[in-house]
């Protein structure tokens, strides 16, 4: 499935975790509504099935609190879904980036800073990786 890039109106059905929501998304060009999982652009929040379940629940609840009662739109960032079939976009809550709000609150880290499933959260910088000088 391909997505039309640009701003789309959405109705959030539920917050899946701290960086993904399930939403009814209205296509900006044809106005057809479809149910999509929307992955927030540029951030990574703790996984609910991961080692830091408490932080994951806090991130999920924080994102839900941002959404309730507010106008939500999404700026669709990519025409094609990610590896897991999710739309990638910047969720805007009353015009403010949810990704930025999650980062500022320490509920997520920048996506590029996160090491696979073991990276830092709550605003901590990514640790330095050891450099292997031995090249074989």
C-alpha positions in Angstrom: 0.0 0.0 0.0 1.2 3.5 -0.8 0.4 6.7 1.1 -0.1 10.2 -0.3 2.5 12.4 1.4 1.2 15.5 3.1 -1.1 16.5 5.9 -4.0 14.2 6.7 -6.8 14.3 9.2 -6.9 11.5 11.6 -9.0 10.1 14.4 -6.9 8.2 16.9 -8.6 4.9 17.9 -6.1 3.9 20.4 -2.5 4.4 21.5 -0.6 1.2 20.8 2.6 2.3 22.6 4.7 5.4 23.0 5.5 5.8 19.4 2.6 4.2 17.5 -1.1 4.8 17.3 -4.0 3.1 15.5 -6.0 5.7 13.6 -8.6 6.4 11.0 -6.7 8.4 8.4 -8.4 10.4 5.7 -6.3 10.5 2.5 -5.4 14.1 1.7 -6.2 13.7 -2.0 -9.2 11.5 -2.4 -10.7 11.7 1.2 -11.0 8.0 1.5 -10.7 6.9 5.2 -8.7 3.8 6.2 -7.5 2.3 9.4 -3.7 2.6 9.7 -1.1 2.1 12.3 0.9 5.3 12.4 4.5 5.3 13.6 5.7 8.7 15.0 8.5 10.1 12.9 12.0 10.3 14.4 11.4 8.8 17.9 11.6 5.5 19.6 9.8 4.7 22.9 10.3 1.7 25.2 8.6 -1.5 24.1 5.7 -2.8 26.1 7.2 -6.3 25.9 10.7 -5.1 26.7 12.9 -4.9 29.8 11.6 -1.5 30.9 7.8 -2.1 30.9 7.2 0.6 33.4 8.8 3.2 31.1 6.9 1.8 28.2 3.5 2.2 30.0 4.4 5.7 31.1 5.3 6.7 27.5 2.0 5.1 26.2 0.0 6.9 28.8 1.8 10.2 28.2 1.1 10.0 24.4 -2.6 9.2 25.1 -2.8 12.2 27.5 -1.5 14.4 24.7 -4.1 13.2 22.2 -7.3 13.2 24.3 -9.5 16.1 23.5 -7.2 17.7 21.0 -7.2 18.2 17.3 -4.8 15.7 15.7 -3.4 15.6 12.2 -0.5 13.7 10.6 2.1 14.9 8.2 2.7 11.7 6.2 6.5 11.5 5.8 6.9 8.5 3.5 4.9 7.2 0.6 5.5 3.6 1.5 5.0 1.8 4.9 7.8 0.7 7.1 9.0 -2.9 7.5 6.0 -3.6 9.8 3.4 -2.0 7.5 3.0 1.2 9.5 2.5 4.7 8.0 5.4 7.0 9.1 4.4 10.5 10.0 4.7 13.4 12.3 1.7 13.4 14.5 0.6 17.0 15.2 -1.4 17.8 18.2 -3.0 21.3 17.9 -0.2 21.9 15.4 2.7 20.8 17.7 4.8 17.7 17.0 4.0 14.8 19.3 7.5 13.5 18.6 9.0 16.7 20.0 6.7 16.6 23.0 7.7 13.0 23.7 11.4 13.9 23.4 11.1 16.9 25.7 9.3 14.9 28.3 12.0 12.2 28.2 9.4 9.6 27.1 11.3 8.6 24.0 14.7 9.1 22.4 15.6 10.1 18.9 15.3 7.1 16.6 18.8 7.3 15.3 20.2 7.3 18.8 18.6 4.1 19.9 20.6 0.9 19.8 18.4 -2.1 18.8 16.1 -3.0 21.8 18.7 -1.9 24.4 19.0 1.9 23.8 18.6 4.7 26.2 15.3 6.4 27.0 14.2 9.3 29.2 16.4 11.8 27.3 19.7 10.0 28.0 22.4 10.2 25.2 23.3 7.0 23.4 26.4 5.4 25.0 29.7 5.5 23.1 30.3 2.3 21.2 33.8 0.7 21.5 36.0 1.1 18.5 37.7 -2.1 17.3 41.1 -1.0 16.0 42.0 -4.5 14.8 40.9 -4.9 11.2 41.3 -8.3 9.8 
